[in-house]
Amino acid sequence: MPTAFEIATVQRDTLDAMLREAIAALNALTDELAGDTPRVMGLTPDHVKANADWQQAKAKADALFQALRQFNSVYVRQFKRELAIARRAARGPNIIDT
């Protein structure tokens, strides 16, 4: 039986993967629509922002970002101890502790 922490971690990973996919799709659409237009300081040109498909992709990425942000605001508080243990385990053995 998975613990609440394991379930929440799977949910976080799922949200994170969905956000990465949405951002990748948004970036690909931006590159496609911008074409050879020079992008000053990495900004999105106005004619790209006016495109309905781009606006829809941007809204999806923004909504997923907000959902992940909201989830993380609860996740890190609720599972503070478990996250600390996981970080320690990921770092490996500490020479000073032995």
MOPAC internal coordinates of N, CA, C and O (Angstrom, degrees):
PM7 1SCF
backbone

  N    0.0000 0     0.00 0     0.00 0    0    0    0
  C    1.4578 1     0.00 0     0.00 0    1    0    0
  C    1.5329 1   108.95 1     0.00 0    2    1    0
  O    1.2310 1   120.11 1   -60.04 1    3    2    1
  N    1.3303 1   117.39 1   119.96 1    3    2    1
  C    1.4664 1   119.26 1  -179.05 1    5    3    2
  C    1.5358 1   111.45 1   -68.96 1    6    5    3
  O    1.2310 1   121.54 1   -32.75 1    7    6    5
  N    1.3166 1   114.65 1   147.25 1    7    6    5
  C    1.4636 1   120.04 1   178.98 1    9    7    6
  C    1.5276 1   109.23 1   -79.99 1   10    9    7
  O    1.2310 1   121.09 1   -11.58 1   11   10    9
  N    1.3304 1   115.52 1   168.42 1   11   10    9
  C    1.4611 1   121.04 1   178.27 1   13   11   10
  C    1.5222 1   110.37 1   -61.71 1   14   13   11
  O    1.2310 1   120.44 1   142.29 1   15   14   13
  N    1.3363 1   116.76 1   -37.71 1   15   14   13
  C    1.4584 1   121.21 1   178.40 1   17   15   14
  C    1.5255 1   111.14 1   -63.26 1   18   17   15
  O    1.2310 1   120.11 1   136.50 1   19   18   17
  N    1.3255 1   117.39 1   -43.50 1   19   18   17
  C    1.4640 1   121.07 1   179.69 1   21   19   18
  C    1.5264 1   111.18 1   -64.52 1   22   21   19
  O    1.2310 1   120.50 1   139.03 1   23   22   21
  N    1.3165 1   116.64 1   -40.97 1   23   22   21
  C    1.4718 1   121.12 1   178.01 1   25   23   22
  C    1.5183 1   110.17 1   -63.90 1   26   25   23
  O    1.2310 1   120.55 1   134.49 1   27   26   25
  N    1.3316 1   116.56 1   -45.51 1   27   26   25
  C    1.4622 1   121.00 1  -179.75 1   29   27   26
  C    1.5283 1   110.97 1   -64.91 1   30   29   27
  O    1.2310 1   120.28 1   143.46 1   31   30   29
  N    1.3276 1   117.07 1   -36.54 1   31   30   29
  C    1.4600 1   120.36 1   179.05 1   33   31   30
  C    1.5220 1   110.81 1   -66.37 1   34   33   31
  O    1.2310 1   120.09 1   140.71 1   35   34   33
  N    1.3104 1   117.44 1   -39.29 1   35   34   33
  C    1.4693 1   121.00 1   176.61 1   37   35   34
  C    1.5312 1   109.44 1   -64.36 1   38   37   35
  O    1.2310 1   120.28 1   137.97 1   39   38   37
  N    1.3272 1   117.07 1   -42.03 1   39   38   37
  C    1.4639 1   120.33 1   177.81 1   41   39   38
  C    1.5278 1   110.63 1   -61.68 1   42   41   39
  O    1.2310 1   120.28 1   136.51 1   43   42   41
  N    1.3404 1   117.07 1   -43.49 1   43   42   41
  C    1.4627 1   121.10 1   178.91 1   45   43   42
  C    1.5193 1   110.87 1   -62.76 1   46   45   43
  O    1.2310 1   120.27 1   136.28 1   47   46   45
  N    1.3259 1   117.08 1   -43.72 1   47   46   45
  C    1.4622 1   120.99 1  -179.99 1   49   47   46
  C    1.5291 1   110.99 1   -63.97 1   50   49   47
  O    1.2310 1   120.54 1   142.03 1   51   50   49
  N    1.3237 1   116.57 1   -37.97 1   51   50   49
  C    1.4667 1   121.18 1   178.07 1   53   51   50
  C    1.5200 1   110.82 1   -64.86 1   54   53   51
  O    1.2310 1   120.61 1   132.83 1   55   54   53
  N    1.3326 1   116.45 1   -47.17 1   55   54   53
  C    1.4676 1   120.21 1   177.78 1   57   55   54
  C    1.5294 1   110.86 1   -61.11 1   58   57   55
  O    1.2310 1   120.53 1   138.83 1   59   58   57
  N    1.3165 1   116.59 1   -41.17 1   59   58   57
  C    1.4576 1   121.18 1  -179.83 1   61   59   58
  C    1.5310 1   110.78 1   -63.99 1   62   61   59
  O    1.2310 1   120.20 1   137.00 1   63   62   61
  N    1.3143 1   117.21 1   -43.00 1   63   62   61
  C    1.4649 1   121.11 1   179.18 1   65   63   62
  C    1.5293 1   110.75 1   -65.09 1   66   65   63
  O    1.2310 1   120.52 1   138.87 1   67   66   65
  N    1.3241 1   116.62 1   -41.13 1   67   66   65
  C    1.4636 1   120.22 1   178.41 1   69   67   66
  C    1.5302 1   110.66 1   -63.39 1   70   69   67
  O    1.2310 1   120.49 1   139.86 1   71   70   69
  N    1.3298 1   116.66 1   -40.14 1   71   70   69
  C    1.4591 1   120.65 1   178.61 1   73   71   70
  C    1.5217 1   110.64 1   -65.59 1   74   73   71
  O    1.2310 1   120.15 1   136.71 1   75   74   73
  N    1.3199 1   117.32 1   -43.29 1   75   74   73
  C    1.4720 1   120.07 1   179.06 1   77   75   74
  C    1.5244 1   111.15 1   -61.17 1   78   77   75
  O    1.2310 1   120.24 1   138.85 1   79   78   77
  N    1.3329 1   117.14 1   -41.15 1   79   78   77
  C    1.4659 1   120.93 1   177.92 1   81   79   78
  C    1.5218 1   110.91 1   -63.97 1   82   81   79
  O    1.2310 1   120.25 1   136.94 1   83   82   81
  N    1.3306 1   117.13 1   -43.06 1   83   82   81
  C    1.4665 1   121.05 1  -179.41 1   85   83   82
  C    1.5250 1   111.17 1   -64.62 1   86   85   83
  O    1.2310 1   120.36 1   139.85 1   87   86   85
  N    1.3234 1   116.92 1   -40.15 1   87   86   85
  C    1.4644 1   120.73 1   179.07 1   89   87   86
  C    1.5266 1   110.57 1   -68.60 1   90   89   87
  O    1.2310 1   120.26 1   140.26 1   91   90   89
  N    1.3217 1   117.11 1   -39.74 1   91   90   89
  C    1.4645 1   120.65 1   177.44 1   93   91   90
  C    1.5351 1   110.46 1   -62.59 1   94   93   91
  O    1.2310 1   120.50 1   138.06 1   95   94   93
  N    1.3329 1   116.65 1   -41.94 1   95   94   93
  C    1.4596 1   120.70 1   178.63 1   97   95   94
  C    1.5282 1   110.53 1   -65.74 1   98   97   95
  O    1.2310 1   120.29 1   139.18 1   99   98   97
  N    1.3270 1   117.05 1   -40.82 1   99   98   97
  C    1.4632 1   121.63 1   178.28 1  101   99   98
  C    1.5242 1   110.47 1   -63.18 1  102  101   99
  O    1.2310 1   120.25 1   135.18 1  103  102  101
  N    1.3208 1   117.13 1   -44.82 1  103  102  101
  C    1.4675 1   120.61 1   179.48 1  105  103  102
  C    1.5281 1   111.78 1   -64.77 1  106  105  103
  O    1.2310 1   120.53 1   140.06 1  107  106  105
  N    1.3267 1   116.60 1   -39.94 1  107  106  105
  C    1.4657 1   119.94 1   178.24 1  109  107  106
  C    1.5229 1   110.38 1   -64.93 1  110  109  107
  O    1.2310 1   120.00 1   137.60 1  111  110  109
  N    1.3190 1   117.61 1   -42.40 1  111  110  109
  C    1.4609 1   121.63 1   178.73 1  113  111  110
  C    1.5256 1   110.50 1   -65.32 1  114  113  111
  O    1.2310 1   120.65 1   139.71 1  115  114  113
  N    1.3227 1   116.35 1   -40.29 1  115  114  113
  C    1.4675 1   120.42 1   177.87 1  117  115  114
  C    1.5191 1   110.34 1   -61.28 1  118  117  115
  O    1.2310 1   120.41 1   134.05 1  119  118  117
  N    1.3220 1   116.82 1   -45.95 1  119  118  117
  C    1.4687 1   120.66 1   179.19 1  121  119  118
  C    1.5185 1   111.32 1   -62.85 1  122  121  119
  O    1.2310 1   120.44 1   139.68 1  123  122  121
  N    1.3268 1   116.77 1   -40.32 1  123  122  121
  C    1.4586 1   121.50 1  -179.55 1  125  123  122
  C    1.5306 1   110.78 1   -65.75 1  126  125  123
  O    1.2310 1   120.45 1   134.44 1  127  126  125
  N    1.3178 1   116.74 1   -45.56 1  127  126  125
  C    1.4601 1   120.71 1  -177.29 1  129  127  126
  C    1.5242 1   112.51 1   -73.90 1  130  129  127
  O    1.2310 1   120.07 1   146.98 1  131  130  129
  N    1.3167 1   117.47 1   -33.02 1  131  130  129
  C    1.4640 1   120.81 1  -178.21 1  133  131  130
  C    1.5216 1   111.31 1   -73.55 1  134  133  131
  O    1.2310 1   120.83 1   147.08 1  135  134  133
  N    1.3265 1   116.01 1   -32.92 1  135  134  133
  C    1.4560 1   119.25 1   179.87 1  137  135  134
  C    1.5166 1   111.31 1    60.77 1  138  137  135
  O    1.2310 1   121.02 1    52.40 1  139  138  137
  N    1.3361 1   115.65 1  -127.60 1  139  138  137
  C    1.4622 1   121.00 1  -178.39 1  141  139  138
  C    1.5233 1   112.50 1   -92.73 1  142  141  139
  O    1.2310 1   120.06 1  -172.09 1  143  142  141
  N    1.3186 1   117.49 1     7.91 1  143  142  141
  C    1.4528 1   120.74 1  -179.64 1  145  143  142
  C    1.5311 1   109.17 1   -62.77 1  146  145  143
  O    1.2310 1   120.57 1   -51.41 1  147  146  145
  N    1.3302 1   116.51 1   128.59 1  147  146  145
  C    1.4709 1   117.80 1   178.44 1  149  147  146
  C    1.5333 1   110.67 1   -65.07 1  150  149  147
  O    1.2310 1   120.83 1   -41.34 1  151  150  149
  N    1.3139 1   116.02 1   138.66 1  151  150  149
  C    1.4654 1   120.95 1  -178.75 1  153  151  150
  C    1.5246 1   107.92 1  -110.45 1  154  153  151
  O    1.2310 1   121.42 1   -78.67 1  155  154  153
  N    1.3067 1   114.89 1   101.33 1  155  154  153
  C    1.4491 1   121.30 1  -178.37 1  157  155  154
  C    1.5174 1   108.95 1   -70.22 1  158  157  155
  O    1.2310 1   120.54 1   -57.84 1  159  158  157
  N    1.3233 1   116.56 1   122.16 1  159  158  157
  C    1.4647 1   123.55 1   177.87 1  161  159  158
  C    1.5273 1   112.54 1    54.40 1  162  161  159
  O    1.2310 1   119.61 1  -151.71 1  163  162  161
  N    1.3319 1   118.36 1    28.29 1  163  162  161
  C    1.4511 1   121.97 1   176.69 1  165  163  162
  C    1.5196 1   114.60 1    75.81 1  166  165  163
  O    1.2310 1   119.87 1  -167.75 1  167  166  165
  N    1.3237 1   117.85 1    12.25 1  167  166  165
  C    1.4580 1   120.76 1  -178.79 1  169  167  166
  C    1.5244 1   110.72 1   -78.45 1  170  169  167
  O    1.2310 1   120.67 1   -28.90 1  171  170  169
  N    1.3261 1   116.33 1   151.10 1  171  170  169
  C    1.4580 1   121.61 1   177.81 1  173  171  170
  C    1.5240 1   109.27 1   -82.93 1  174  173  171
  O    1.2310 1   120.00 1   -52.49 1  175  174  173
  N    1.3369 1   117.61 1   127.51 1  175  174  173
  C    1.4668 1   120.32 1  -179.79 1  177  175  174
  C    1.5366 1   111.77 1   -61.84 1  178  177  175
  O    1.2310 1   121.08 1   -28.22 1  179  178  177
  N    1.3263 1   115.54 1   151.78 1  179  178  177
  C    1.4664 1   120.51 1  -177.23 1  181  179  178
  C    1.5241 1   112.84 1   -63.17 1  182  181  179
  O    1.2310 1   119.87 1   143.88 1  183  182  181
  N    1.3501 1   117.86 1   -36.12 1  183  182  181
  C    1.4616 1   118.67 1  -179.62 1  185  183  182
  C    1.5293 1   111.49 1   -67.04 1  186  185  183
  O    1.2310 1   119.94 1   154.57 1  187  186  185
  N    1.3202 1   117.72 1   -25.43 1  187  186  185
  C    1.4649 1   121.07 1   175.69 1  189  187  186
  C    1.5238 1   109.38 1   -75.04 1  190  189  187
  O    1.2310 1   120.62 1   137.45 1  191  190  189
  N    1.3332 1   116.43 1   -42.55 1  191  190  189
  C    1.4624 1   120.44 1   179.57 1  193  191  190
  C    1.5280 1   112.07 1   -64.17 1  194  193  191
  O    1.2310 1   119.91 1   155.38 1  195  194  193
  N    1.3134 1   117.77 1   -24.62 1  195  194  193
  C    1.4605 1   121.46 1  -179.57 1  197  195  194
  C    1.5324 1   112.20 1   -79.16 1  198  197  195
  O    1.2310 1   119.93 1   166.24 1  199  198  197
  N    1.3140 1   117.74 1   -13.76 1  199  198  197
  C    1.4646 1   121.95 1  -178.73 1  201  199  198
  C    1.5294 1   110.16 1   -72.08 1  202  201  199
  O    1.2310 1   120.57 1   -47.51 1  203  202  201
  N    1.3437 1   116.52 1   132.49 1  203  202  201
  C    1.4718 1   121.72 1  -177.10 1  205  203  202
  C    1.5380 1   111.99 1   -64.31 1  206  205  203
  O    1.2310 1   120.11 1   141.90 1  207  206  205
  N    1.3335 1   117.39 1   -38.10 1  207  206  205
  C    1.4699 1   120.07 1   179.06 1  209  207  206
  C    1.5260 1   110.70 1   -64.91 1  210  209  207
  O    1.2310 1   120.75 1   139.31 1  211  210  209
  N    1.3458 1   116.18 1   -40.69 1  211  210  209
  C    1.4578 1   119.92 1   178.91 1  213  211  210
  C    1.5311 1   110.38 1   -65.03 1  214  213  211
  O    1.2310 1   120.47 1   137.83 1  215  214  213
  N    1.3224 1   116.71 1   -42.17 1  215  214  213
  C    1.4650 1   120.65 1   179.53 1  217  215  214
  C    1.5266 1   111.11 1   -62.08 1  218  217  215
  O    1.2310 1   120.68 1   140.88 1  219  218  217
  N    1.3235 1   116.31 1   -39.12 1  219  218  217
  C    1.4689 1   120.51 1   178.51 1  221  219  218
  C    1.5314 1   110.60 1   -66.85 1  222  221  219
  O    1.2310 1   120.11 1   136.98 1  223  222  221
  N    1.3372 1   117.39 1   -43.02 1  223  222  221
  C    1.4630 1   121.03 1   178.74 1  225  223  222
  C    1.5285 1   110.65 1   -65.79 1  226  225  223
  O    1.2310 1   120.31 1   141.33 1  227  226  225
  N    1.3207 1   117.01 1   -38.67 1  227  226  225
  C    1.4681 1   121.58 1   178.83 1  229  227  226
  C    1.5306 1   109.92 1   -66.19 1  230  229  227
  O    1.2310 1   120.04 1   137.74 1  231  230  229
  N    1.3282 1   117.54 1   -42.26 1  231  230  229
  C    1.4660 1   121.16 1   179.06 1  233  231  230
  C    1.5269 1   110.74 1   -62.81 1  234  233  231
  O    1.2310 1   120.40 1   140.72 1  235  234  233
  N    1.3341 1   116.84 1   -39.28 1  235  234  233
  C    1.4670 1   120.55 1   178.62 1  237  235  234
  C    1.5249 1   110.59 1   -65.33 1  238  237  235
  O    1.2310 1   120.38 1   134.83 1  239  238  237
  N    1.3400 1   116.88 1   -45.17 1  239  238  237
  C    1.4656 1   120.68 1   179.05 1  241  239  238
  C    1.5248 1   110.54 1   -63.17 1  242  241  239
  O    1.2310 1   120.25 1   137.98 1  243  242  241
  N    1.3230 1   117.12 1   -42.02 1  243  242  241
  C    1.4667 1   120.74 1   179.47 1  245  243  242
  C    1.5231 1   111.62 1   -64.73 1  246  245  243
  O    1.2310 1   120.38 1   138.93 1  247  246  245
  N    1.3362 1   116.87 1   -41.07 1  247  246  245
  C    1.4681 1   120.86 1  -179.96 1  249  247  246
  C    1.5352 1   110.57 1   -65.29 1  250  249  247
  O    1.2310 1   120.49 1   138.07 1  251  250  249
  N    1.3190 1   116.67 1   -41.93 1  251  250  249
  C    1.4620 1   119.98 1   178.38 1  253  251  250
  C    1.5253 1   111.18 1   -66.77 1  254  253  251
  O    1.2310 1   120.31 1   141.91 1  255  254  253
  N    1.3244 1   117.02 1   -38.09 1  255  254  253
  C    1.4596 1   120.21 1   177.09 1  257  255  254
  C    1.5257 1   110.59 1   -62.03 1  258  257  255
  O    1.2310 1   120.29 1   135.44 1  259  258  257
  N    1.3232 1   117.06 1   -44.56 1  259  258  257
  C    1.4612 1   120.58 1   179.11 1  261  259  258
  C    1.5300 1   111.39 1   -64.87 1  262  261  259
  O    1.2310 1   120.45 1   141.72 1  263  262  261
  N    1.3372 1   116.74 1   -38.28 1  263  262  261
  C    1.4627 1   120.30 1   178.66 1  265  263  262
  C    1.5326 1   110.29 1   -64.17 1  266  265  263
  O    1.2310 1   120.29 1   136.84 1  267  266  265
  N    1.3388 1   117.05 1   -43.16 1  267  266  265
  C    1.4609 1   120.54 1   178.83 1  269  267  266
  C    1.5237 1   110.62 1   -66.92 1  270  269  267
  O    1.2310 1   120.74 1   140.29 1  271  270  269
  N    1.3072 1   116.18 1   -39.71 1  271  270  269
  C    1.4704 1   120.61 1   178.47 1  273  271  270
  C    1.5290 1   110.85 1   -61.88 1  274  273  271
  O    1.2310 1   120.76 1   135.50 1  275  274  273
  N    1.3268 1   116.15 1   -44.50 1  275  274  273
  C    1.4641 1   121.25 1   178.70 1  277  275  274
  C    1.5315 1   110.60 1   -64.47 1  278  277  275
  O    1.2310 1   120.62 1   136.67 1  279  278  277
  N    1.3257 1   116.42 1   -43.33 1  279  278  277
  C    1.4627 1   120.78 1   179.28 1  281  279  278
  C    1.5249 1   110.70 1   -61.55 1  282  281  279
  O    1.2310 1   120.75 1   134.07 1  283  282  281
  N    1.3368 1   116.17 1   -45.93 1  283  282  281
  C    1.4607 1   120.28 1  -178.28 1  285  283  282
  C    1.5235 1   112.35 1   -65.02 1  286  285  283
  O    1.2310 1   120.13 1   149.44 1  287  286  285
  N    1.3308 1   117.35 1   -30.56 1  287  286  285
  C    1.4613 1   119.27 1  -179.80 1  289  287  286
  C    1.5304 1   111.08 1   -62.31 1  290  289  287
  O    1.2310 1   120.22 1   148.47 1  291  290  289
  N    1.3117 1   117.18 1   -31.53 1  291  290  289
  C    1.4661 1   121.60 1   177.93 1  293  291  290
  C    1.5332 1   110.08 1   -89.33 1  294  293  291
  O    1.2310 1   120.75 1   137.83 1  295  294  293
  N    1.3135 1   116.16 1   -42.17 1  295  294  293
  C    1.4715 1   123.00 1  -175.10 1  297  295  294
  C    1.5271 1   112.11 1   -56.96 1  298  297  295
  O    1.2310 1   119.94 1   131.09 1  299  298  297
  N    1.3223 1   117.72 1   -48.91 1  299  298  297
  C    1.4669 1   119.55 1  -175.49 1  301  299  298
  C    1.5254 1   112.12 1   -70.99 1  302  301  299
  O    1.2310 1   120.48 1   151.20 1  303  302  301
  N    1.3248 1   116.69 1   -28.80 1  303  302  301
  C    1.4728 1   118.59 1   176.87 1  305  303  302
  C    1.5187 1   111.42 1   -76.70 1  306  305  303
  O    1.2310 1   120.75 1   137.18 1  307  306  305
  N    1.3209 1   116.18 1   -42.82 1  307  306  305
  C    1.4591 1   120.48 1  -175.52 1  309  307  306
  C    1.5322 1   111.92 1   -71.03 1  310  309  307
  O    1.2310 1   120.06 1   145.84 1  311  310  309
  N    1.3281 1   117.49 1   -34.16 1  311  310  309
  C    1.4648 1   120.83 1  -174.58 1  313  311  310
  C    1.5271 1   111.34 1  -116.93 1  314  313  311
  O    1.2310 1   120.36 1  -140.32 1  315  314  313
  N    1.3088 1   116.92 1    39.68 1  315  314  313
  C    1.4577 1   121.94 1  -177.44 1  317  315  314
  C    1.5327 1   111.48 1   -58.58 1  318  317  315
  O    1.2310 1   120.31 1   132.55 1  319  318  317
  N    1.3034 1   117.01 1   -47.45 1  319  318  317
  C    1.4714 1   121.71 1  -178.11 1  321  319  318
  C    1.5278 1   111.13 1   -65.45 1  322  321  319
  O    1.2310 1   120.42 1   134.15 1  323  322  321
  N    1.3206 1   116.81 1   -45.85 1  323  322  321
  C    1.4669 1   120.61 1  -178.83 1  325  323  322
  C    1.5267 1   111.58 1   -63.80 1  326  325  323
  O    1.2310 1   120.34 1   141.00 1  327  326  325
  N    1.3336 1   116.95 1   -39.00 1  327  326  325
  C    1.4625 1   120.54 1   178.74 1  329  327  326
  C    1.5235 1   111.18 1   -66.38 1  330  329  327
  O    1.2310 1   120.29 1   141.49 1  331  330  329
  N    1.3297 1   117.05 1   -38.51 1  331  330  329
  C    1.4658 1   120.72 1   177.90 1  333  331  330
  C    1.5283 1   110.36 1   -63.79 1  334  333  331
  O    1.2310 1   120.43 1   137.95 1  335  334  333
  N    1.3244 1   116.78 1   -42.05 1  335  334  333
  C    1.4701 1   120.99 1   178.38 1  337  335  334
  C    1.5315 1   110.02 1   -63.58 1  338  337  335
  O    1.2310 1   120.60 1   136.81 1  339  338  337
  N    1.3273 1   116.47 1   -43.19 1  339  338  337
  C    1.4691 1   120.32 1   179.95 1  341  339  338
  C    1.5250 1   111.12 1   -64.43 1  342  341  339
  O    1.2310 1   119.76 1   139.65 1  343  342  341
  N    1.3229 1   118.07 1   -40.35 1  343  342  341
  C    1.4660 1   120.79 1   177.51 1  345  343  342
  C    1.5252 1   111.28 1   -64.20 1  346  345  343
  O    1.2310 1   120.88 1   137.29 1  347  346  345
  N    1.3371 1   115.93 1   -42.71 1  347  346  345
  C    1.4605 1   119.60 1   178.28 1  349  347  346
  C    1.5223 1   111.17 1   -62.13 1  350  349  347
  O    1.2310 1   120.37 1   137.94 1  351  350  349
  N    1.3129 1   116.89 1   -42.06 1  351  350  349
  C    1.4645 1   121.05 1  -179.90 1  353  351  350
  C    1.5278 1   110.96 1   -66.54 1  354  353  351
  O    1.2310 1   120.43 1   143.63 1  355  354  353
  N    1.3225 1   116.78 1   -36.37 1  355  354  353
  C    1.4661 1   120.24 1  -179.50 1  357  355  354
  C    1.5271 1   111.61 1   -69.85 1  358  357  355
  O    1.2310 1   120.22 1   149.24 1  359  358  357
  N    1.3174 1   117.19 1   -30.76 1  359  358  357
  C    1.4648 1   121.33 1   179.50 1  361  359  358
  C    1.5183 1   112.21 1   -70.46 1  362  361  359
  O    1.2310 1   120.40 1   152.86 1  363  362  361
  N    1.2994 1   116.85 1   -27.14 1  363  362  361
  C    1.4595 1   120.13 1  -178.63 1  365  363  362
  C    1.5151 1   110.62 1    93.14 1  366  365  363
  O    1.2310 1   121.00 1     1.93 1  367  366  365
  N    1.3124 1   115.69 1  -178.07 1  367  366  365
  C    1.4588 1   119.56 1  -178.06 1  369  367  366
  C    1.5295 1   111.55 1   -67.20 1  370  369  367
  O    1.2310 1   121.30 1   -38.51 1  371  370  369
  N    1.3092 1   115.13 1   141.49 1  371  370  369
  C    1.4440 1   121.84 1   178.61 1  373  371  370
  C    1.5355 1   108.03 1   -96.35 1  374  373  371
  O    1.2310 1   120.15 1   -52.67 1  375  374  373
  N    1.2918 1   117.33 1   127.33 1  375  374  373
  C    1.4769 1   121.24 1  -177.40 1  377  375  374
  C    1.5261 1   111.18 1   -63.08 1  378  377  375
  O    1.2310 1   120.64 1   143.90 1  379  378  377
  N    1.3097 1   116.39 1   -36.10 1  379  378  377
  C    1.4709 1   120.87 1  -177.96 1  381  379  378
  C    1.5255 1   110.44 1   -66.48 1  382  381  379
  O    1.2310 1   119.61 1   146.03 1  383  382  381
  N    1.3340 1   118.35 1   -33.97 1  383  382  381
  C    1.4588 1   121.70 1  -177.19 1  385  383  382
  C    1.5204 1   113.30 1   -72.28 1  386  385  383
  O    1.2310 1   119.47 1   162.47 1  387  386  385
  N    1.3231 1   118.61 1   -17.53 1  387  386  385
  C    1.4736 1   119.58 1  -176.55 1  389  387  386
  C    1.4927 1   112.88 1   -88.06 1  390  389  387
  O    1.2310 1   120.10 1   180.00 1  391  390  389

